[in-house]
Amino acid sequence: MTVDFDDIRRFAESYLLPFGVKLLMGVAIFVIGRWISRLVLRGFDGVLVRSRVDVSLRKFLGDIANAALFVVIVLAGLDTIGVKTTALLAVLGGAALAVGLALQGSLSNFAAGVMLIVLRPYKINDWVTIGKYSGRVDAIRVFNTILVTGDSREITIPNGQIITQPIENLTALGQRRVDLVVNVPPATDLGALRRVLLEVLARDSRIVSAPPATIDVGEITDGGVKLLLRPWTTSADHFRVMVETMERAQQAMVAAGIKGSIGALPSLVPIPVATS
């Protein structure tokens, strides 16, 4: 059997050489495309940093952009080589649809997580009440938020549940009002009682002057008088100011010979703010 070098040359010129050129072009597109994509991703991350986007969201968006650019580069390289990418795109689209349907709950939690990170109704270390749960925000992730309660319980709440209900942020405004109730007999000298209570508040440097503390009559009955004692303090000092003001006010009332008791409004008893 003789080898016809002319046939081999014609085969190489007709098939191997064009395919080799296409293959080299495809590899070049992939290599150059990856280099350009890294520059694009670096610039994209810089824009997110300057926009002060949350770190977790920034990383997630960077991963999505990286995956999208990688797919585009691979498809461009395959198309240059001569691989028909239409069928491949159809398969990828069908797979993405199937995955999306299987992960509807996770995707809704992700979408809610992005909204929470962008809108920022709370941030790390804020004390919040979400539904029946109250605690310090320990982590905000794209799928869930983690709270740590005052008695050191960790609660993981799916973001999809958070976005559909009211969020009470106890620390966002910086100040909170302490709501106390002072119960005294009907014959009590209210003027003297007010002076005693105001003196107690004046000795506490954690109580702010603006807004000023108020002492109002809440109820008068045959059994006694209820005064509403309402000083203001920082969100971080709220719990300690409440419990210590009750103790000091009771001691001052005893020293002044005023009978009575003091307590917090049941619906407004604060959560102790633990420092991280």
C-alpha atoms as an extended CHARMM CRD file, in Angstrom:
* protein
*
       276  EXT
         1         1  MET       CA              0.0000000000        0.0000000000        0.0000000000  PROA      1               0.0000000000
         2         2  THR       CA              1.4910000000        3.2870000000       -1.0930000000  PROA      2               0.0000000000
         3         3  VAL       CA              0.9660000000        6.5490000000        0.7190000000  PROA      3               0.0000000000
         4         4  ASP       CA             -0.3100000000        9.3610000000       -1.4630000000  PROA      4               0.0000000000
         5         5  PHE       CA              1.2560000000       12.4550000000        0.0520000000  PROA      5               0.0000000000
         6         6  ASP       CA             -0.7920000000       14.6690000000       -2.2210000000  PROA      6               0.0000000000
         7         7  ASP       CA             -4.0020000000       13.3120000000       -0.6740000000  PROA      7               0.0000000000
         8         8  ILE       CA             -2.5880000000       13.8750000000        2.8140000000  PROA      8               0.0000000000
         9         9  ARG       CA             -1.6040000000       17.4290000000        1.8890000000  PROA      9               0.0000000000
        10        10  ARG       CA             -5.0150000000       18.1320000000        0.3940000000  PROA      10              0.0000000000
        11        11  PHE       CA             -6.7200000000       16.6630000000        3.5030000000  PROA      11              0.0000000000
        12        12  ALA       CA             -4.5550000000       18.7600000000        5.7890000000  PROA      12              0.0000000000
        13        13  GLU       CA             -5.1970000000       21.9040000000        3.7830000000  PROA      13              0.0000000000
        14        14  SER       CA             -8.9240000000       21.2360000000        3.5240000000  PROA      14              0.0000000000
        15        15  TYR       CA             -9.6550000000       20.0750000000        7.0900000000  PROA      15              0.0000000000
        16        16  LEU       CA             -6.7650000000       20.0710000000        9.5790000000  PROA      16              0.0000000000
        17        17  LEU       CA             -5.3720000000       23.5240000000        8.8380000000  PROA      17              0.0000000000
        18        18  PRO       CA             -8.7460000000       25.3490000000        9.0070000000  PROA      18              0.0000000000
        19        19  PHE       CA             -9.6910000000       23.4640000000       12.1590000000  PROA      19              0.0000000000
        20        20  GLY       CA             -6.3070000000       24.2060000000       13.7140000000  PROA      20              0.0000000000
        21        21  VAL       CA             -6.6880000000       27.8960000000       12.9390000000  PROA      21              0.0000000000
        22        22  LYS       CA            -10.1780000000       27.8720000000       14.4330000000  PROA      22              0.0000000000
        23        23  LEU       CA             -8.9020000000       25.9930000000       17.4760000000  PROA      23              0.0000000000
        24        24  LEU       CA             -6.1130000000       28.5130000000       18.0280000000  PROA      24              0.0000000000
        25        25  MET       CA             -8.5730000000       31.3650000000       17.6330000000  PROA      25              0.0000000000
        26        26  GLY       CA            -10.9340000000       29.7160000000       20.1290000000  PROA      26              0.0000000000
        27        27  VAL       CA             -8.1370000000       29.2710000000       22.6710000000  PROA      27              0.0000000000
        28        28  ALA       CA             -7.0270000000       32.8710000000       22.0930000000  PROA      28              0.0000000000
        29        29  ILE       CA            -10.5830000000       34.1120000000       22.6340000000  PROA      29              0.0000000000
        30        30  PHE       CA            -10.7870000000       32.1260000000       25.8840000000  PROA      30              0.0000000000
        31        31  VAL       CA             -7.4190000000       33.3290000000       27.2240000000  PROA      31              0.0000000000
        32        32  ILE       CA             -7.9200000000       36.9740000000       26.2190000000  PROA      32              0.0000000000
        33        33  GLY       CA            -11.5510000000       36.8630000000       27.3290000000  PROA      33              0.0000000000
        34        34  ARG       CA            -10.5870000000       35.6110000000       30.8000000000  PROA      34              0.0000000000
        35        35  TRP       CA             -7.9710000000       38.3480000000       31.1010000000  PROA      35              0.0000000000
        36        36  ILE       CA            -10.4950000000       41.0150000000       30.0990000000  PROA      36              0.0000000000
        37        37  SER       CA            -13.1410000000       39.5050000000       32.4020000000  PROA      37              0.0000000000
        38        38  ARG       CA            -10.7640000000       39.7830000000       35.3730000000  PROA      38              0.0000000000
        39        39  LEU       CA            -10.2880000000       43.4680000000       34.6070000000  PROA      39              0.0000000000
        40        40  VAL       CA            -14.0560000000       43.9320000000       34.3120000000  PROA      40              0.0000000000
        41        41  LEU       CA            -14.6820000000       42.0760000000       37.5790000000  PROA      41              0.0000000000
        42        42  ARG       CA            -12.0180000000       44.1270000000       39.3590000000  PROA      42              0.0000000000
        43        43  GLY       CA            -13.6210000000       47.3380000000       38.1490000000  PROA      43              0.0000000000
        44        44  PHE       CA            -17.1040000000       46.0620000000       39.0410000000  PROA      44              0.0000000000
        45        45  ASP       CA            -15.9720000000       45.2140000000       42.5660000000  PROA      45              0.0000000000
        46        46  GLY       CA            -14.3690000000       48.6520000000       42.8940000000  PROA      46              0.0000000000
        47        47  VAL       CA            -17.6700000000       50.3050000000       41.9460000000  PROA      47              0.0000000000
        48        48  LEU       CA            -19.4910000000       48.2140000000       44.5700000000  PROA      48              0.0000000000
        49        49  VAL       CA            -16.8960000000       49.1230000000       47.2050000000  PROA      49              0.0000000000
        50        50  ARG       CA            -17.2360000000       52.8420000000       46.4620000000  PROA      50              0.0000000000
        51        51  SER       CA            -21.0340000000       52.4450000000       46.6060000000  PROA      51              0.0000000000
        52        52  ARG       CA            -20.6400000000       50.8550000000       50.0750000000  PROA      52              0.0000000000
        53        53  VAL       CA            -22.5060000000       47.7320000000       49.0780000000  PROA      53              0.0000000000
        54        54  ASP       CA            -22.6400000000       45.0980000000       51.8310000000  PROA      54              0.0000000000
        55        55  VAL       CA            -19.6890000000       42.6460000000       51.7220000000  PROA      55              0.0000000000
        56        56  SER       CA            -21.8650000000       39.5280000000       51.4370000000  PROA      56              0.0000000000
        57        57  LEU       CA            -23.9140000000       40.9990000000       48.5810000000  PROA      57              0.0000000000
        58        58  ARG       CA            -20.7600000000       42.2860000000       46.8800000000  PROA      58              0.0000000000
        59        59  LYS       CA            -19.1810000000       38.8290000000       46.9250000000  PROA      59              0.0000000000
        60        60  PHE       CA            -22.3640000000       37.1830000000       45.6660000000  PROA      60              0.0000000000
        61        61  LEU       CA            -22.7890000000       39.6770000000       42.8050000000  PROA      61              0.0000000000
        62        62  GLY       CA            -19.1290000000       39.2090000000       41.9270000000  PROA      62              0.0000000000
        63        63  ASP       CA            -19.5840000000       35.4310000000       41.7440000000  PROA      63              0.0000000000
        64        64  ILE       CA            -22.6490000000       35.8180000000       39.5050000000  PROA      64              0.0000000000
        65        65  ALA       CA            -20.8260000000       38.2420000000       37.1940000000  PROA      65              0.0000000000
        66        66  ASN       CA            -17.8120000000       35.9190000000       37.0420000000  PROA      66              0.0000000000
        67        67  ALA       CA            -19.9880000000       32.9170000000       36.1410000000  PROA      67              0.0000000000
        68        68  ALA       CA            -21.8990000000       34.8980000000       33.4930000000  PROA      68              0.0000000000
        69        69  LEU       CA            -18.6960000000       36.1770000000       31.8500000000  PROA      69              0.0000000000
        70        70  PHE       CA            -17.1850000000       32.6800000000       31.9290000000  PROA      70              0.0000000000
        71        71  VAL       CA            -20.2180000000       31.2100000000       30.1260000000  PROA      71              0.0000000000
        72        72  VAL       CA            -20.1100000000       33.9790000000       27.5020000000  PROA      72              0.0000000000
        73        73  ILE       CA            -16.3860000000       33.4160000000       26.8750000000  PROA      73              0.0000000000
        74        74  VAL       CA            -16.7630000000       29.6290000000       26.5980000000  PROA      74              0.0000000000
        75        75  LEU       CA            -19.6900000000       29.9490000000       24.1970000000  PROA      75              0.0000000000
        76        76  ALA       CA            -17.7810000000       32.4710000000       22.0840000000  PROA      76              0.0000000000
        77        77  GLY       CA            -14.7660000000       30.1420000000       21.9490000000  PROA      77              0.0000000000
        78        78  LEU       CA            -16.8560000000       27.1050000000       21.0260000000  PROA      78              0.0000000000
        79        79  ASP       CA            -18.7020000000       29.0650000000       18.3550000000  PROA      79              0.0000000000
        80        80  THR       CA            -15.3810000000       30.1520000000       16.8470000000  PROA      80              0.0000000000
        81        81  ILE       CA            -14.1680000000       26.5660000000       16.7340000000  PROA      81              0.0000000000
        82        82  GLY       CA            -17.3710000000       25.5860000000       14.9380000000  PROA      82              0.0000000000
        83        83  VAL       CA            -19.3510000000       23.9200000000       17.6870000000  PROA      83              0.0000000000
        84        84  LYS       CA            -23.0700000000       24.6210000000       17.3410000000  PROA      84              0.0000000000
        85        85  THR       CA            -24.0210000000       26.3580000000       20.5980000000  PROA      85              0.0000000000
        86        86  THR       CA            -27.7530000000       26.6710000000       19.9080000000  PROA      86              0.0000000000
        87        87  ALA       CA            -28.5380000000       23.1930000000       21.2220000000  PROA      87              0.0000000000
        88        88  LEU       CA            -26.1780000000       23.7420000000       24.1610000000  PROA      88              0.0000000000
        89        89  LEU       CA            -27.9910000000       26.9550000000       25.0790000000  PROA      89              0.0000000000
        90        90  ALA       CA            -31.3280000000       25.1420000000       24.9070000000  PROA      90              0.0000000000
        91        91  VAL       CA            -30.0560000000       22.4250000000       27.2530000000  PROA      91              0.0000000000
        92        92  LEU       CA            -28.6380000000       25.0030000000       29.6740000000  PROA      92              0.0000000000
        93        93  GLY       CA            -31.9020000000       26.9610000000       29.6040000000  PROA      93              0.0000000000
        94        94  GLY       CA            -33.9320000000       23.8470000000       30.3630000000  PROA      94              0.0000000000
        95        95  ALA       CA            -31.5920000000       22.8850000000       33.1970000000  PROA      95              0.0000000000
        96        96  ALA       CA            -31.7880000000       26.4050000000       34.6410000000  PROA      96              0.0000000000
        97        97  LEU       CA            -35.5820000000       26.2850000000       34.5050000000  PROA      97              0.0000000000
        98        98  ALA       CA            -35.6760000000       22.9090000000       36.2560000000  PROA      98              0.0000000000
        99        99  VAL       CA            -33.2820000000       24.0810000000       38.9500000000  PROA      99              0.0000000000
       100       100  GLY       CA            -35.2800000000       27.2970000000       39.4060000000  PROA      100             0.0000000000
       101       101  LEU       CA            -38.5340000000       25.3790000000       39.8770000000  PROA      101             0.0000000000
       102       102  ALA       CA            -36.8800000000       23.0090000000       42.3510000000  PROA      102             0.0000000000
       103       103  LEU       CA            -35.4230000000       25.8790000000       44.3640000000  PROA      103             0.0000000000
       104       104  GLN       CA            -38.3420000000       28.3020000000       44.4080000000  PROA      104             0.0000000000
       105       105  GLY       CA            -38.1690000000       28.7110000000       48.1840000000  PROA      105             0.0000000000
       106       106  SER       CA            -34.4250000000       29.2800000000       48.1840000000  PROA      106             0.0000000000
       107       107  LEU       CA            -34.6710000000       31.7760000000       45.3330000000  PROA      107             0.0000000000
       108       108  SER       CA            -37.3850000000       33.7290000000       47.1530000000  PROA      108             0.0000000000
       109       109  ASN       CA            -35.1650000000       33.8060000000       50.2490000000  PROA      109             0.0000000000
       110       110  PHE       CA            -32.2660000000       34.9990000000       48.0970000000  PROA      110             0.0000000000
       111       111  ALA       CA            -34.3460000000       37.7670000000       46.5110000000  PROA      111             0.0000000000
       112       112  ALA       CA            -35.5440000000       38.8470000000       49.9570000000  PROA      112             0.0000000000
       113       113  GLY       CA            -31.9660000000       38.7590000000       51.2360000000  PROA      113             0.0000000000
       114       114  VAL       CA            -30.8070000000       41.0530000000       48.4410000000  PROA      114             0.0000000000
       115       115  MET       CA            -33.6370000000       43.4810000000       49.2760000000  PROA      115             0.0000000000
       116       116  LEU       CA            -32.7240000000       43.4310000000       52.9750000000  PROA      116             0.0000000000
       117       117  ILE       CA            -29.0520000000       44.0700000000       52.2300000000  PROA      117             0.0000000000
       118       118  VAL       CA            -29.8480000000       46.8900000000       49.7970000000  PROA      118             0.0000000000
       119       119  LEU       CA            -32.6690000000       48.5490000000       51.7860000000  PROA      119             0.0000000000
       120       120  ARG       CA            -30.9350000000       47.9460000000       55.1600000000  PROA      120             0.0000000000
       121       121  PRO       CA            -33.8870000000       48.0260000000       57.5910000000  PROA      121             0.0000000000
       122       122  TYR       CA            -31.3450000000       46.7280000000       60.1130000000  PROA      122             0.0000000000
       123       123  LYS       CA            -27.5990000000       46.1440000000       60.2900000000  PROA      123             0.0000000000
       124       124  ILE       CA            -25.2200000000       43.9730000000       62.2610000000  PROA      124             0.0000000000
       125       125  ASN       CA            -25.5330000000       44.4480000000       66.0680000000  PROA      125             0.0000000000
       126       126  ASP       CA            -28.9320000000       46.1730000000       65.8070000000  PROA      126             0.0000000000
       127       127  TRP       CA            -31.5730000000       44.9060000000       68.2320000000  PROA      127             0.0000000000
       128       128  VAL       CA            -34.7390000000       44.0290000000       66.3540000000  PROA      128             0.0000000000
       129       129  THR       CA            -38.1060000000       42.3740000000       66.7820000000  PROA      129             0.0000000000
       130       130  ILE       CA            -39.1500000000       40.2530000000       63.7960000000  PROA      130             0.0000000000
       131       131  GLY       CA            -42.4550000000       38.4970000000       64.2810000000  PROA      131             0.0000000000
       132       132  LYS       CA            -42.2420000000       36.6720000000       67.6060000000  PROA      132             0.0000000000
       133       133  TYR       CA            -38.4400000000       36.8230000000       67.7360000000  PROA      133             0.0000000000
       134       134  SER       CA            -36.3450000000       39.5490000000       69.3650000000  PROA      134             0.0000000000
       135       135  GLY       CA            -32.5930000000       39.7160000000       69.4820000000  PROA      135             0.0000000000
       136       136  ARG       CA            -29.3330000000       41.2010000000       68.2480000000  PROA      136             0.0000000000
       137       137  VAL       CA            -28.5920000000       40.8490000000       64.5250000000  PROA      137             0.0000000000
       138       138  ASP       CA            -25.5200000000       38.6230000000       64.3740000000  PROA      138             0.0000000000
       139       139  ALA       CA            -25.3660000000       38.0320000000       60.6030000000  PROA      139             0.0000000000
       140       140  ILE       CA            -27.2430000000       39.0680000000       57.4540000000  PROA      140             0.0000000000
       141       141  ARG       CA            -26.8490000000       36.4680000000       54.7320000000  PROA      141             0.0000000000
       142       142  VAL       CA            -28.3770000000       36.2180000000       51.2810000000  PROA      142             0.0000000000
       143       143  PHE       CA            -30.6980000000       33.3900000000       52.3650000000  PROA      143             0.0000000000
       144       144  ASN       CA            -31.2830000000       34.0370000000       56.0730000000  PROA      144             0.0000000000
       145       145  THR       CA            -30.7130000000       36.3730000000       59.0090000000  PROA      145             0.0000000000
       146       146  ILE       CA            -29.2800000000       35.1880000000       62.3210000000  PROA      146             0.0000000000
       147       147  LEU       CA            -30.4180000000       36.7120000000       65.6320000000  PROA      147             0.0000000000
       148       148  VAL       CA            -28.8750000000       36.1500000000       69.0590000000  PROA      148             0.0000000000
       149       149  THR       CA            -31.3600000000       36.6000000000       71.8920000000  PROA      149             0.0000000000
       150       150  GLY       CA            -30.6970000000       38.1680000000       75.2850000000  PROA      150             0.0000000000
       151       151  ASP       CA            -30.3610000000       34.6970000000       76.8260000000  PROA      151             0.0000000000
       152       152  SER       CA            -27.8340000000       33.5780000000       74.1600000000  PROA      152             0.0000000000
       153       153  ARG       CA            -30.0860000000       31.6110000000       71.8200000000  PROA      153             0.0000000000
       154       154  GLU       CA            -29.2490000000       31.6780000000       68.1180000000  PROA      154             0.0000000000
       155       155  ILE       CA            -32.2640000000       32.0330000000       65.8160000000  PROA      155             0.0000000000
       156       156  THR       CA            -32.0200000000       31.6050000000       62.0400000000  PROA      156             0.0000000000
       157       157  ILE       CA            -34.8980000000       33.2380000000       60.1500000000  PROA      157             0.0000000000
       158       158  PRO       CA            -35.3610000000       32.7520000000       56.3680000000  PROA      158             0.0000000000
       159       159  ASN       CA            -35.2530000000       36.1280000000       54.6380000000  PROA      159             0.0000000000
       160       160  GLY       CA            -38.4210000000       35.3080000000       52.7200000000  PROA      160             0.0000000000
       161       161  GLN       CA            -40.3430000000       35.3320000000       56.0090000000  PROA      161             0.0000000000
       162       162  ILE       CA            -38.7180000000       38.5530000000       57.2140000000  PROA      162             0.0000000000
       163       163  ILE       CA            -39.5900000000       40.6360000000       54.1540000000  PROA      163             0.0000000000
       164       164  THR       CA            -43.3260000000       39.8770000000       54.5000000000  PROA      164             0.0000000000
       165       165  GLN       CA            -43.7860000000       41.1360000000       58.0650000000  PROA      165             0.0000000000
       166       166  PRO       CA            -43.1000000000       44.2770000000       60.1080000000  PROA      166             0.0000000000
       167       167  ILE       CA            -39.5330000000       44.7770000000       61.3470000000  PROA      167             0.0000000000
       168       168  GLU       CA            -39.1210000000       46.6910000000       64.6130000000  PROA      168             0.0000000000
       169       169  ASN       CA            -35.6140000000       48.1180000000       64.9190000000  PROA      169             0.0000000000
       170       170  LEU       CA            -34.9530000000       49.0460000000       68.5600000000  PROA      170             0.0000000000
       171       171  THR       CA            -31.5760000000       50.7260000000       68.0280000000  PROA      171             0.0000000000
       172       172  ALA       CA            -31.7360000000       52.4290000000       64.6080000000  PROA      172             0.0000000000
       173       173  LEU       CA            -32.7320000000       55.8800000000       65.9220000000  PROA      173             0.0000000000
       174       174  GLY       CA            -30.0640000000       55.9850000000       68.6280000000  PROA      174             0.0000000000
       175       175  GLN       CA            -32.4020000000       56.9170000000       71.5140000000  PROA      175             0.0000000000
       176       176  ARG       CA            -35.2770000000       55.1940000000       73.2980000000  PROA      176             0.0000000000
       177       177  ARG       CA            -37.7560000000       56.2480000000       75.8980000000  PROA      177             0.0000000000
       178       178  VAL       CA            -37.9410000000       54.4370000000       79.2420000000  PROA      178             0.0000000000
       179       179  ASP       CA            -41.5890000000       53.9930000000       80.2720000000  PROA      179             0.0000000000
       180       180  LEU       CA            -42.1130000000       53.5240000000       84.0220000000  PROA      180             0.0000000000
       181       181  VAL       CA            -45.2520000000       53.5790000000       86.1680000000  PROA      181             0.0000000000
       182       182  VAL       CA            -45.1550000000       54.9410000000       89.7320000000  PROA      182             0.0000000000
       183       183  ASN       CA            -48.0850000000       53.8630000000       91.9390000000  PROA      183             0.0000000000
       184       184  VAL       CA            -48.7340000000       55.9220000000       95.0830000000  PROA      184             0.0000000000
       185       185  PRO       CA            -51.6530000000       56.3530000000       97.5640000000  PROA      185             0.0000000000
       186       186  PRO       CA            -54.3340000000       59.0070000000       96.7830000000  PROA      186             0.0000000000
       187       187  ALA       CA            -53.1460000000       61.4150000000       99.5230000000  PROA      187             0.0000000000
       188       188  THR       CA            -49.5430000000       61.5800000000       98.2140000000  PROA      188             0.0000000000
       189       189  ASP       CA            -48.0480000000       65.0210000000       97.6370000000  PROA      189             0.0000000000
       190       190  LEU       CA            -47.4920000000       64.7810000000       93.8670000000  PROA      190             0.0000000000
       191       191  GLY       CA            -45.3260000000       67.8960000000       93.7880000000  PROA      191             0.0000000000
       192       192  ALA       CA            -42.9080000000       66.4150000000       96.3150000000  PROA      192             0.0000000000
       193       193  LEU       CA            -42.9420000000       63.1030000000       94.4460000000  PROA      193             0.0000000000
       194       194  ARG       CA            -42.0810000000       64.8320000000       91.1740000000  PROA      194             0.0000000000
       195       195  ARG       CA            -39.1390000000       66.6320000000       92.7830000000  PROA      195             0.0000000000
       196       196  VAL       CA            -37.8190000000       63.3390000000       94.1780000000  PROA      196             0.0000000000
       197       197  LEU       CA            -38.1170000000       61.6060000000       90.8030000000  PROA      197             0.0000000000
       198       198  LEU       CA            -36.5440000000       64.4800000000       88.8740000000  PROA      198             0.0000000000
       199       199  GLU       CA            -33.6110000000       64.4980000000       91.2920000000  PROA      199             0.0000000000
       200       200  VAL       CA            -33.1020000000       60.7690000000       90.6560000000  PROA      200             0.0000000000
       201       201  LEU       CA            -33.0600000000       61.3730000000       86.9010000000  PROA      201             0.0000000000
       202       202  ALA       CA            -30.7020000000       64.3660000000       87.2040000000  PROA      202             0.0000000000
       203       203  ARG       CA            -28.0770000000       62.2130000000       88.9380000000  PROA      203             0.0000000000
       204       204  ASP       CA            -27.9120000000       59.7610000000       86.0090000000  PROA      204             0.0000000000
       205       205  SER       CA            -25.5910000000       61.0080000000       83.2450000000  PROA      205             0.0000000000
       206       206  ARG       CA            -26.9730000000       58.4110000000       80.8240000000  PROA      206             0.0000000000
       207       207  ILE       CA            -30.3580000000       60.1600000000       80.7280000000  PROA      207             0.0000000000
       208       208  VAL       CA            -30.3670000000       62.7290000000       77.9220000000  PROA      208             0.0000000000
       209       209  SER       CA            -31.8090000000       66.2280000000       78.2060000000  PROA      209             0.0000000000
       210       210  ALA       CA            -33.3670000000       66.3030000000       74.7450000000  PROA      210             0.0000000000
       211       211  PRO       CA            -36.0760000000       65.1850000000       74.5930000000  PROA      211             0.0000000000
       212       212  PRO       CA            -36.6730000000       66.0670000000       78.2440000000  PROA      212             0.0000000000
       213       213  ALA       CA            -38.0300000000       63.5410000000       80.7300000000  PROA      213             0.0000000000
       214       214  THR       CA            -41.7260000000       63.8210000000       81.5320000000  PROA      214             0.0000000000
       215       215  ILE       CA            -43.7500000000       62.9180000000       84.6290000000  PROA      215             0.0000000000
       216       216  ASP       CA            -47.4880000000       62.8050000000       83.8900000000  PROA      216             0.0000000000
       217       217  VAL       CA            -50.5460000000       61.6090000000       85.7490000000  PROA      217             0.0000000000
       218       218  GLY       CA            -51.7130000000       58.4580000000       84.0200000000  PROA      218             0.0000000000
       219       219  GLU       CA            -54.6600000000       57.5010000000       86.2240000000  PROA      219             0.0000000000
       220       220  ILE       CA            -56.4060000000       58.5930000000       89.4180000000  PROA      220             0.0000000000
       221       221  THR       CA            -58.6580000000       56.1410000000       91.2520000000  PROA      221             0.0000000000
       222       222  ASP       CA            -59.9220000000       55.5940000000       94.7890000000  PROA      222             0.0000000000
       223       223  GLY       CA            -57.1040000000       53.1350000000       95.2520000000  PROA      223             0.0000000000
       224       224  GLY       CA            -54.2940000000       55.4820000000       94.2550000000  PROA      224             0.0000000000
       225       225  VAL       CA            -52.5540000000       57.5540000000       91.6110000000  PROA      225             0.0000000000
       226       226  LYS       CA            -50.4320000000       56.3440000000       88.7090000000  PROA      226             0.0000000000
       227       227  LEU       CA            -47.6710000000       58.5870000000       87.4260000000  PROA      227             0.0000000000
       228       228  LEU       CA            -45.9540000000       57.9080000000       84.1010000000  PROA      228             0.0000000000
       229       229  LEU       CA            -42.2150000000       58.4960000000       84.4230000000  PROA      229             0.0000000000
       230       230  ARG       CA            -40.6420000000       58.7960000000       80.9630000000  PROA      230             0.0000000000
       231       231  PRO       CA            -36.9320000000       59.6510000000       80.6860000000  PROA      231             0.0000000000
       232       232  TRP       CA            -34.9320000000       59.2400000000       77.4460000000  PROA      232             0.0000000000
       233       233  THR       CA            -31.5880000000       57.5210000000       76.9990000000  PROA      233             0.0000000000
       234       234  THR       CA            -29.4640000000       55.8940000000       74.3150000000  PROA      234             0.0000000000
       235       235  SER       CA            -30.5510000000       52.6160000000       72.8030000000  PROA      235             0.0000000000
       236       236  ALA       CA            -27.5090000000       50.8550000000       74.2420000000  PROA      236             0.0000000000
       237       237  ASP       CA            -28.2370000000       52.0590000000       77.8170000000  PROA      237             0.0000000000
       238       238  HSD       CA            -32.0060000000       51.5320000000       77.7020000000  PROA      238             0.0000000000
       239       239  PHE       CA            -32.2070000000       48.3290000000       79.7350000000  PROA      239             0.0000000000
       240       240  ARG       CA            -29.7180000000       49.3610000000       82.4380000000  PROA      240             0.0000000000
       241       241  VAL       CA            -31.3310000000       52.7950000000       82.8100000000  PROA      241             0.0000000000
       242       242  MET       CA            -34.7380000000       51.1770000000       83.2270000000  PROA      242             0.0000000000
       243       243  VAL       CA            -33.7830000000       48.7220000000       85.9620000000  PROA      243             0.0000000000
       244       244  GLU       CA            -31.4530000000       51.1120000000       87.8110000000  PROA      244             0.0000000000
       245       245  THR       CA            -33.9230000000       54.0120000000       87.6680000000  PROA      245             0.0000000000
       246       246  MET       CA            -36.5920000000       51.7970000000       89.2550000000  PROA      246             0.0000000000
       247       247  GLU       CA            -34.1930000000       50.8240000000       92.0370000000  PROA      247             0.0000000000
       248       248  ARG       CA            -32.9760000000       54.3780000000       92.7040000000  PROA      248             0.0000000000
       249       249  ALA       CA            -36.4480000000       55.8780000000       92.5170000000  PROA      249             0.0000000000
       250       250  GLN       CA            -37.7700000000       53.3360000000       95.0360000000  PROA      250             0.0000000000
       251       251  GLN       CA            -34.8790000000       54.0690000000       97.4120000000  PROA      251             0.0000000000
       252       252  ALA       CA            -35.4050000000       57.8450000000       97.0340000000  PROA      252             0.0000000000
       253       253  MET       CA            -39.1390000000       57.4980000000       97.7210000000  PROA      253             0.0000000000
       254       254  VAL       CA            -38.4590000000       55.4870000000      100.8840000000  PROA      254             0.0000000000
       255       255  ALA       CA            -35.8960000000       58.0630000000      102.0380000000  PROA      255             0.0000000000
       256       256  ALA       CA            -38.4310000000       60.8670000000      101.4370000000  PROA      256             0.0000000000
       257       257  GLY       CA            -41.1360000000       58.9990000000      103.3500000000  PROA      257             0.0000000000
       258       258  ILE       CA            -43.2950000000       58.4850000000      100.2430000000  PROA      258             0.0000000000
       259       259  LYS       CA            -45.1040000000       55.1790000000      100.0570000000  PROA      259             0.0000000000
       260       260  GLY       CA            -45.5480000000       53.5660000000       96.6770000000  PROA      260             0.0000000000
       261       261  SER       CA            -44.1200000000       51.2320000000       94.0540000000  PROA      261             0.0000000000
       262       262  ILE       CA            -42.5570000000       51.5550000000       90.6220000000  PROA      262             0.0000000000
       263       263  GLY       CA            -42.4750000000       49.2610000000       87.6090000000  PROA      263             0.0000000000
       264       264  ALA       CA            -42.1410000000       49.1460000000       83.8200000000  PROA      264             0.0000000000
       265       265  LEU       CA            -45.1040000000       49.0880000000       81.4600000000  PROA      265             0.0000000000
       266       266  PRO       CA            -45.6000000000       45.3820000000       80.6630000000  PROA      266             0.0000000000
       267       267  SER       CA            -45.8110000000       45.8780000000       76.9000000000  PROA      267             0.0000000000
       268       268  LEU       CA            -42.6810000000       48.0310000000       76.8120000000  PROA      268             0.0000000000
       269       269  VAL       CA            -40.2350000000       46.0560000000       78.9520000000  PROA      269             0.0000000000
       270       270  PRO       CA            -36.9940000000       46.3910000000       76.9390000000  PROA      270             0.0000000000
       271       271  ILE       CA            -34.5690000000       43.7720000000       75.8340000000  PROA      271             0.0000000000
       272       272  PRO       CA            -31.1210000000       43.8860000000       77.4310000000  PROA      272             0.0000000000
       273       273  VAL       CA            -28.6630000000       45.0460000000       74.7970000000  PROA      273             0.0000000000
       274       274  ALA       CA            -25.5760000000       42.8890000000       74.9860000000  PROA      274             0.0000000000
       275       275  THR       CA            -22.3780000000       44.3550000000       73.6160000000  PROA      275             0.0000000000
       276       276  SER       CA            -20.5560000000       42.2880000000       71.0550000000  PROA      276             0.0000000000
